[in-house]
Amino acid sequence: MARVSIFLITLALIAGMVGCGGGGGGGESCTLTIDSTAGGVVTVNNVTPPGKAMFTYDKGTVVNLVATPYAGYRFVEWTGNVSTIANIYAASTNITMNGSYNITANFEANFMVSAGHCHTVGLKSDGTVVAVGSNEYGQCNVSDWNITRVSAGAWHTVGLKSDGTVVAVGYNGFGACDVGNWTGIVQVSASHEYTVGLKADDTVVAVGSNGSEKCDVGNWTDIVQVAAGWYDTVGLKSDGTVVAVGDNSSGQCDVGNWTGITQVAAGGHHTVGLKSDGTVVAVGDNSSGQCDVAGWTNITQVAAGGYHTVGLKSDGTVVAVGMDYEGQLNVGGWASIIQVSANTNHTVGLRSDGTVVAVGWNECGQCNVTGWDLN
């Protein structure tokens, strides 16, 4: 994540961060359990299991891992206990079995959607971009872009290029679009008048409004995903713990005790975390019930709007809680969804065939995505 608030499909190599046991020959042995889900497969030392499988190695063995995405998807990175992986951003890499590790191979669709405050952006599989909604500040002027990831802020849009540089259009009154000198970026997240970028060395940069010190991320390390909220910034660390800076008036930064997290999302005044077991945690403002996610299971991705939270289930259906004043929770009939995105008062879903659905506030035309085909 570098991983995005965006849509993640994971392959879990699950064995927990524990020591190795005794081997048959007197030495220590380590086990590696592989479990693949939609989006790609993992090959371990030239063996590609059809599903969940367990491998045993002598301690110190160097094991080759290859992540192969399915058509329409791409590999993002390895996450989890990655300290002995040679290159977490390489689809083909090695892991040294000094213990039993919890590793995740992250895939994402080549196409994606991102909901801004009053506009919606779609990345097509060919790298081009479409946008609908308010263009008051030029935030929809993306027709000439060719990028790999996109993030819509309140009044600006940010795109990540294949060479690790970044482009941005829209409102720049606080410098949120001043990303022209960024290099080595692997993920971007845009929000209200600021932009956050995750670098390939797992450090973080930020530009724009620094109210509540939400851009004070210069000392962060070992970050694999970032999420920009309205007034706070959240970072997921490689060990599954979470850090946050910025406004904490509603407790949205109280994530210091979270563990086992695989994805984070930041909303208006709340923060959401997806756990490795498919359950969800949330902290912060719960005045509209946006943090009532304790009963969710089988979730593969989360998105946080202004006052609502959306969860994508493993079967392609969607759940949502929180404010429904504009109908932004009307996702009960959605099916075959592979990614969700939410902002102030609308929710967007990307179907597996590349078409898009949207519900909620549509005053600016931000939900007019019916004719989109991103694949």
N, C-alpha and C positions, 0 to 999 in steps of 0.2 A: 503495500500500500504504500507496499502501499496499496491501501484498500479503500475505498470510498464509501461515503455515506451512500454511497452509492451502492449497487447490486453485487453480491458475492456468492459464488458457489464454491463449496469447500470439499477438499479431500482430507480426511483426518487420518493421520498416522498416530494411532492412539496407544500409548503405553504409559503415559504419565512420566513425570520427571523423577524417576527412581533409580536406584543403583542396579547393577547387573547381578544376576545370581550365579551359583556355581555351575560350571560346565561339566559335560561328561568326561572330559579329559583332565579335569582338575583345575582348569582355568575358569575365569568368569565369562558368562554368556549374557547377551542382551537380546531382548525381543523387540520386534517392531511390528505392530499390527496396522494393517492398511485397510481403509474403508473408503471406497470411491462413491461419489454421488454425481448427479448430472452436471455436465459442463466440461468433463475431461476425465482422464485416467492417469494413474501413476504407475510407472514401470520401475521395478526395484531389481537392480543387477540383471537386467534383460528378461525379467519375468513380469508379465502383466496379468495379475489375477483377475478373474471375472467379477469379483466382488470382494467382500471382506476376507482378509487372509493374514496369517501371522508368519513372521520370519524370525529366525534366531541366528545370532552372530556372536563370535568371540569378541570380547571387549577389545576395542582399538581397531576393529575392522573398518575399512573405508568402503562405504556402500554408495553405489551410483543411483541417483534418483532422476527420473525423467518424467516431467509433467506434459502430457499431450492433450491439448484441448480438442473438443469436438468442433465440427463445422459451426461457424457463427460465434465462437468463443475464443478467448485468448488467455494465456497464462499471465498472472499478475506477479505473484511472489510466494515464497515460502514464509510461513509465520509459525509462532509457537516457541518452543525451546530451540532456537536456531543458532546457538553459539558455536556449534561445530559444523554448520553448513558452510561450504566454501563461498557460495554466492547466492543470497536469498532471492535475487531478481533473475537468476538464470533458470530456464526451464529444465536444463540438464546440468546437474551439479552433483556434488558428493557430500555425504554426511559421515562423520567419524563417530562410531558407536562407543562413546565413552560412558554411556548410560542409556537408559530407556527414555525416549523423548516423546513429547506431544508436538507433532509437526502438522501443519496444514498447508496444502497446496491450493492457492486461491486462483480461481478462474472468473472471468466476467465476460458478458456478451460484448461483441464488437460494436453493438449499437446500444444506446442508453438514452434516458430522459432525465431532465433536471427541472424542477419547479422553482421559479423565482417568486418574488412578491406579487407581481402583476404580469408576468410573462412566463412562458414555458419553452424550453429548448430541447431539441432532439438531435442526437448524434447518429448519423446513418452509418451503415456497415462499410461504406466506401470512404468514410472520414469526413464527409461534408456535413453541414449543419443546417437545420431548419429552426425557425422560431416563430411564435405567435404571441400576441398580447401587446401590452404597451411598449411603444418604441420612443417614448418621450425623450430619453437620453441616448438613443442609439443602441440600446442594449440588445436589439434584435438584428443589428447589422452584421450578421455572421455568414452571409451567403458565400463569401470567398474563402472561408476557412477550410483547412484540411487538417484535422486533429485526431487524437486518440481518446481524449476524455473531455468532458464539459461539465461546468458547474454554473448554475444561475444564482446570482445574489439578488438582493432586493431590487436594485436598479442597474445592475451591470452583469456581464456574462464573461466567464473566463474559460479559455481552452488550453489544453495541454497538447503540445506537438510531439511527434515521434522522436525528435532529437532532444527532448527534455527542456525545451524552451516553452514560454507561455505567452499567449496573446489575450487581450482583454478589450472589451468595448463597453460603453455606457457611462453612467455617472462617475465622475472622477474628482468630485469636490474635496474628498479627503485622501485622494491618492490610491484608492482601491484598485485602479487599473495600472499602477506604476510597476508592472511586472516585466518590462522589456529587458531588464538585465538578469533575470533569473535563468539559471542553467542547472542541469542535473536534477530536474524536478520529475517526480514519479506520480504525484497525485495533487490535485488542487481542490479547494473548497472555498466557495464564496458565500458571503452573507450580507448583513446590513453594513454597507460602506467600508468593508474590509475584505481582504483575500488572504488565504493561508495556503502555503505550498509545502509539501513533503519532499525532501531531497533524497537522492539515492543513498546517501550515507546515513539515513535515518534521523537527520536533524530537520528542523522546521524553520521556515521564514514566513513573515507576514508583513503586509503593507496596508495602509489605510487608516481609518479612524482607530485610535487606541484608547477610546473611552473605556473606563473600568479596567484598563491595562490588559485587554484581551489579546493584544498583539505581542505580549511579553513572553515569547516562546523561544528566544534565542539560546536558552540553556537546556532545552529538551534534547534528549538522546534516546536511541533505541526505539524510535517511534515507527509504527508500521501503517497507521492510518490517522488522518486528522478530520475533524468535523468542526465547522464554524457555525456557531449559534448566533442569535441576535446580539448578545452582549458577552458571550464567553466562548472560549475555544477549548476543545477536548482532543486529547491525543491518546491513542491506543498504543501501548508498549508491546514489545516482542514477547514478553512473558505473560501477556494477558491481563496485566494491570492497566490502570487508566490514570491520566493526569489531566488537570483542567486549570485554566486561569481566566480571570475576568470577573464579571459581576456574580456575586454569590448571594444576593439578597433573598432568593427563594430556595437556596440550598442546591442549586443546579451544579455546583462544582464539588459537591460532597461525594466524590467517587473514589476516595483514597483507599477504601476497603474492598473495592471490586476486584475479583479474580476470575480467571477462566473466560474472559471476554474475547470475542472474535470480531466484533464490529461495534462502532459507536455512532450515535446520531445526536445532534444538538438542535434544540428547538428554540422557541421564543424565550422561555424561562425554565426549561427542563432539559434533562439529558437522559438518553436511553442507551442501554447496553445489551447486546445480544450475547448470550453465553454459549459455550461450546456444546451444551446439551440441548440447545434449541429453545430454552426458556429465556425470559427477558426481565431485566431490572430497569428501574427508572427512579430518578430523584429530581427534586425541584418543585415548581409550582404545580399543584394538582387541583386548582380551583375548578377546572372543567372535567376532571377525571382523566386527564391525559397521561397520568402515571399509573393508572389502574391496569397494569399488564401482568400482574402476578400469576394469573391463570393461563397465560399463553404457553403453548407448547408447539413443537415442530416448526419453529420459526427459522427462516433462512436469511432474512434481511429485515432491517427496521429503518423507518424514516420518521423524522420529527418535524411537525409543522409548527405554526405559531402557538396553537393551544390544542393540538391533537397529535396522536401517535399512530403510526401505521405499521403493520407487520405482514410480511409475505410468508405464507406457509409452504411447506415442502410439496404440497399437492397443487400449487399454483393458485390457490385461493388467497384472499386477503382479509385481515381483520383490522379494526380501527377503534380507538377510544378517544374521548375528549370532546371538545366543542364541535357541535354539528349545526351551527347557526346557518351556514351556507350550503349544507348538504355534503360537506367534505368527508363525512363518514359513510356515504352511500356506496360502499364497495362490496356489499354482501353478494352481489350477483357476478362479480368478476371471476374469471377462470383463465387458466393458461397464462398467468402472469409470471414474468421472470425478474421484474425489477419494479420497485415503487419509489416515488419521490413525493415529498410534501413541502409546502411552504405555508405562508400565513393562513389562508383559508381555502386552499384547494389541494387536491390529491391527484397524482398522475400514475398510471400503471402501464408498463410495457409488456405486451403479449409476446409469446414465443415466436409468432409469425412476423413480428416487427411492427404490427399495428399498435395503436396507442388509445387508451381511454383516460378520461379525466372527469372529475366531479368537484363540485364546490363553487366558490365565488368565481364569476365569469364576467365581471364588469368590464374588464379590459380585453376580453376575448382569449384569455389565457387557457381556457378549456377547449378551444376550437381545434382539436387535434384529430378529429374523426377521419380525415383523409390521409393521415400520415402513414407511410410504409417505410420504416427505417431499415429494413433488412434488404 
